[in-house]
């Protein structure tokens, strides 16, 4: 079973690369999603789903942290620009 999944993944990857080279983006996307499904099926065969779930949670946490820091820095920059504008207006008066 596992060998069959690996062979199907190899063939699907080869077709995805061929479609990408020939600029068939939608077909490439479908084949890549199919490869992800095959990867999960292969991991399930080897009972590694718990590790995948832990990695997925860690990855989602990193993404949330990245966007949180980005939002915080953007907000802080807007506040500092408002303070600078106030100081300029006060000096002009």
N, C-alpha and C positions, 0 to 999 in steps of 0.2 A: 504494500500500500504506500509506504513512504517513498519508495523508489519511483513509483508511478507519479506521485505528486511532484517530486523533484524534476522528473523529465518533463512534465506538463509545464512547470514553472520555467524551465529552460526554454522550451519552445515558445511560450507566451512572451518571455523577455525578448527573444530573437525577433518575433513578429512586431513587438512594440518598438524596438530599435529600427526595424525596417520601415515601419509606418512613420516614425519620427523623421527619419532620413528623407522620406518621400513627402513630407509635409502634410500628413493626414493626422492632424492633432486630435480630433475627436476619437478616432480609432485607437490612437496611442493612449489616450486617457482611459478608455474602456479596458484596454489590455492591462494597464497599470493597476486599475482597481481590481481586475480579475487576479492579478499577481498578489495583491494584498490579501485577498480572500484565500488564495492558495497558501500564503505564508501562515495565516492564522490556522488553517486546516492542518498544515504540517506541524505547527507548534502544538496543536491539540493532540496530534498523534504521539508526540514525544512528551506530553503532559507538562508543557512549559507555559501554560496559560497564566499561572500565578505570577511568573516572572514578567510576562508581557504586561499584565495589569499594573504591576508595580512600576515598570518603566513608563507606561502610559501616564500614570498619575504623576510621576516625577516630571515628565515632559510638559504636562498641562500646568503644573505648578511653576515651572520655569517660564513658560509663556505668560502666565498671569503676573509673575514677578516682574518680567520685562516690561509689560504694558503698564503695570502700576508705577514703576520707577519713571517710565517715559511720561505718564500723565502728571506725576508729581513734579518733575523737572519743568514741564511745560507750564504748569500752574505757577510755580515759583518764578519762572522767567516773566510771566505776564504781570505778576505782582511787583517785581523789581522794575519793570518798564513803567508801570503806573506811578511808582514812587519817584522815579527819575523825571517823569513828566510833571509831577506836582512840584518838584524842586525847581525845575526850569521855569514853571509858571510863577512861583514865588519870587524867584530872582528877577524876573522881568517886571514885576510890580514894584 
